[in-house]
Amino acid sequence: MGDGVVYPSVFVVDGQQHGVPFVPPMRRKRRVCWHSQFFLASLVILALAGVATEGYFLIRFQKELEKATSQVGVSDWERGSGDESLPAAHVLGAAFTTSGNGSLQWEHSKDWAFLHDMRYQGGSLVCIKPGYYYIYSKIHLMAQSCSQQDQNSVIYHSIYKKTPRYVEEMKLVENLILFCDGKDSRFWRQNSFLGGIFHLEEEEQIYVKVSQRQMLQIRDGTRSYFGTFMI
């Protein structure tokens, strides 16, 4: 080759050279990963155990509920079981008149109306045995015509409780019905149902009030009624 040509320097790499840096084994990270997997597995096991426990209690609760329902299905008072009977009452719409406190008057001794371990007094059902009661009331309202001024007026359907411990009556539940809320001004009807579970003490009274009594439809007691039973 000709003179004056410059060649690059040659370096020799020793493959057996000691002290070359190297990446240490990932033992620590593997240990951390193992701990993480163990922690996640523990959480999964705890979650499954919680689901299994919840399912067990739900099944047990369902069995107890079915047992209680079957016992209530054939009421004790129908079987004449004496002291083990549950108080109950069902009264029927009988008149538009009200008592001194403004409560509706009901038929409590004819047809399928009845009182069992409860008293009827001036439109009120009086508790004899303290406990939790399901209280309900249904009314049927009807008007032959609706004037312009009656449109969207409100009718109140309420259940009250009166206790000897307080002077004022207590409103338990109430429904507001819009009167003449439809386009047809010649005829209007509406149903209202109230129901709820409340605790009653001895001698406490429950009764129903309606703001527009003249619209009540009584008929044979299937349209307007009032009642309660211990649960």
TAURPE-V720067 format. One record per residue. N is the residue number from 0. RES is the residue in three letters. SS is DSSP state (H for helix, E for strand, - for the rest). PSI is psi in whole degrees, -180 to 180 (999 if undefined). OMEGA is omega in radians with two decimals (* if undefined). Layout:
{{N	RES	SS	PSI	OMEGA} {N	RES	SS	PSI	OMEGA}}
This chain:
{{0	MET	-	155	-3.05} {1	GLY	-	159	3.12} {2	ASP	-	162	3.11} {3	GLY	-	2	3.11} {4	VAL	-	127	-3.12} {5	VAL	-	125	3.12} {6	TYR	-	147	3.11} {7	PRO	-	155	-3.13} {8	SER	-	147	-3.13} {9	VAL	-	127	3.11} {10	PHE	-	141	-3.13} {11	VAL	-	126	3.12} {12	VAL	-	123	3.14} {13	ASP	-	110	-3.14} {14	GLY	-	-17	-3.10} {15	GLN	-	11	-3.07} {16	GLN	-	136	-3.13} {17	HIS	-	162	3.09} {18	GLY	-	10	3.11} {19	VAL	-	130	-3.14} {20	PRO	-	147	3.12} {21	PHE	-	160	-3.13} {22	VAL	-	124	-3.13} {23	PRO	-	156	3.11} {24	PRO	-	149	-3.05} {25	MET	-	48	-3.11} {26	ARG	H	-40	-3.10} {27	ARG	H	-43	3.14} {28	LYS	H	-37	3.09} {29	ARG	H	-38	3.13} {30	ARG	H	-40	3.10} {31	VAL	H	-43	3.11} {32	CYS	H	-39	3.13} {33	TRP	H	-42	3.09} {34	HIS	H	-40	3.13} {35	SER	H	-43	3.12} {36	GLN	H	-40	3.10} {37	PHE	H	-41	3.12} {38	PHE	H	-44	3.12} {39	LEU	H	-41	3.11} {40	ALA	H	-37	3.11} {41	SER	H	-41	3.11} {42	LEU	H	-42	3.13} {43	VAL	H	-43	3.14} {44	ILE	H	-42	3.11} {45	LEU	H	-41	3.13} {46	ALA	H	-43	3.11} {47	LEU	H	-38	3.11} {48	ALA	H	-39	3.10} {49	GLY	H	-42	3.12} {50	VAL	H	-43	3.14} {51	ALA	H	-41	3.12} {52	THR	H	-43	3.11} {53	GLU	H	-41	3.11} {54	GLY	H	-39	3.12} {55	TYR	H	-47	-3.13} {56	PHE	H	-34	3.09} {57	LEU	H	-43	3.11} {58	ILE	H	-42	3.13} {59	ARG	H	-42	3.10} {60	PHE	H	-40	3.13} {61	GLN	H	-41	3.12} {62	LYS	H	-42	3.12} {63	GLU	H	-39	3.12} {64	LEU	H	-43	3.10} {65	GLU	H	-38	3.11} {66	LYS	H	-45	3.13} {67	ALA	H	-39	3.13} {68	THR	H	-41	3.13} {69	SER	H	-32	3.11} {70	GLN	H	-37	-3.14} {71	VAL	H	-27	-3.09} {72	GLY	H	-43	3.04} {73	VAL	-	99	-2.97} {74	SER	-	149	-3.10} {75	ASP	H	-34	-3.08} {76	TRP	H	-25	3.07} {77	GLU	H	-32	-3.12} {78	ARG	H	-6	3.12} {79	GLY	-	48	-3.09} {80	SER	-	13	3.00} {81	GLY	H	-127	-3.02} {82	ASP	H	-19	-3.12} {83	GLU	H	0	-3.08} {84	SER	-	155	3.13} {85	LEU	-	134	3.10} {86	PRO	-	144	3.13} {87	ALA	E	156	3.11} {88	ALA	E	146	3.07} {89	HIS	E	118	-3.11} {90	VAL	E	155	-3.00} {91	LEU	E	153	3.08} {92	GLY	E	127	-3.05} {93	ALA	E	-28	-3.06} {94	ALA	E	158	3.07} {95	PHE	E	-11	-3.06} {96	THR	E	162	3.13} {97	THR	E	164	3.09} {98	SER	-	-171	-3.09} {99	GLY	-	-31	-3.14} {100	ASN	-	6	3.10} {101	GLY	-	7	-3.11} {102	SER	-	154	3.14} {103	LEU	E	149	3.07} {104	GLN	E	144	-3.07} {105	TRP	E	157	2.98} {106	GLU	E	124	-3.02} {107	HIS	-	3	-3.06} {108	SER	-	-3	-3.11} {109	LYS	-	166	3.13} {110	ASP	-	-130	-3.11} {111	TRP	-	15	3.00} {112	ALA	-	145	-3.14} {113	PHE	E	160	3.02} {114	LEU	E	128	3.10} {115	HIS	E	114	-3.07} {116	ASP	-	33	3.02} {117	MET	E	158	3.12} {118	ARG	E	154	3.03} {119	TYR	E	130	-3.08} {120	GLN	E	105	3.04} {121	GLY	-	44	3.14} {122	GLY	-	-7	-3.10} {123	SER	E	147	2.94} {124	LEU	E	126	-3.04} {125	VAL	E	128	-3.12} {126	CYS	E	137	3.06} {127	ILE	-	-42	3.14} {128	LYS	-	121	3.14} {129	PRO	-	149	3.10} {130	GLY	E	-174	3.10} {131	TYR	E	132	-3.09} {132	TYR	E	143	2.93} {133	TYR	E	121	-3.09} {134	ILE	E	135	-3.08} {135	TYR	E	158	3.07} {136	SER	E	137	3.07} {137	LYS	E	137	3.07} {138	ILE	E	150	3.08} {139	HIS	E	124	-3.10} {140	LEU	E	144	3.14} {141	MET	E	144	3.06} {142	ALA	E	141	-3.11} {143	GLN	-	-27	-3.13} {144	SER	-	160	3.13} {145	CYS	-	121	3.08} {146	SER	-	169	-3.11} {147	GLN	H	-35	-3.11} {148	GLN	H	-19	3.12} {149	ASP	H	-14	-3.05} {150	GLN	-	129	3.06} {151	ASN	-	20	2.97} {152	SER	E	159	-2.98} {153	VAL	E	135	3.03} {154	ILE	E	134	-3.09} {155	TYR	E	130	3.06} {156	HIS	E	115	-2.97} {157	SER	E	152	2.98} {158	ILE	E	130	-3.10} {159	TYR	E	160	3.02} {160	LYS	E	139	3.07} {161	LYS	E	125	-3.11} {162	THR	-	146	3.11} {163	PRO	-	-17	-3.08} {164	ARG	-	-17	-3.11} {165	TYR	-	152	3.12} {166	VAL	-	-44	-3.08} {167	GLU	-	148	3.04} {168	GLU	-	157	-3.12} {169	MET	E	129	3.11} {170	LYS	E	122	-3.12} {171	LEU	E	-46	-3.11} {172	VAL	E	150	-3.06} {173	GLU	E	147	3.07} {174	ASN	E	139	3.12} {175	LEU	E	123	-3.11} {176	ILE	E	128	3.07} {177	LEU	E	121	-3.13} {178	PHE	E	135	3.13} {179	CYS	-	50	-3.12} {180	ASP	-	-4	-3.14} {181	GLY	-	176	-3.14} {182	LYS	-	-25	-3.12} {183	ASP	-	114	-3.09} {184	SER	-	1	-3.08} {185	ARG	-	-24	-3.06} {186	PHE	-	139	3.14} {187	TRP	E	138	3.04} {188	ARG	E	155	-3.10} {189	GLN	E	148	3.04} {190	ASN	E	150	3.07} {191	SER	E	130	3.13} {192	PHE	E	135	3.08} {193	LEU	E	145	3.09} {194	GLY	E	146	3.12} {195	GLY	E	165	-3.14} {196	ILE	E	127	-3.10} {197	PHE	E	155	3.11} {198	HIS	E	131	3.13} {199	LEU	E	138	3.04} {200	GLU	-	168	-3.13} {201	GLU	-	137	3.12} {202	GLU	-	6	3.02} {203	GLU	-	145	-3.07} {204	GLN	E	145	3.03} {205	ILE	E	144	-3.10} {206	TYR	E	169	-3.04} {207	VAL	E	141	3.04} {208	LYS	E	143	3.06} {209	VAL	E	133	-3.04} {210	SER	-	-31	-3.14} {211	GLN	-	79	-3.04} {212	ARG	H	-28	-3.10} {213	GLN	H	-14	3.13} {214	MET	H	-3	-3.13} {215	LEU	E	138	3.05} {216	GLN	-	116	-3.02} {217	ILE	-	-56	-3.13} {218	ARG	-	-124	-3.02} {219	ASP	-	16	3.13} {220	GLY	-	2	3.12} {221	THR	-	-13	-3.07} {222	ARG	-	-31	3.13} {223	SER	-	123	-3.13} {224	TYR	E	174	-3.02} {225	PHE	E	139	-3.13} {226	GLY	E	178	3.13} {227	THR	E	158	3.00} {228	PHE	E	148	-3.14} {229	MET	E	142	3.12} {230	ILE	-	999	*}}
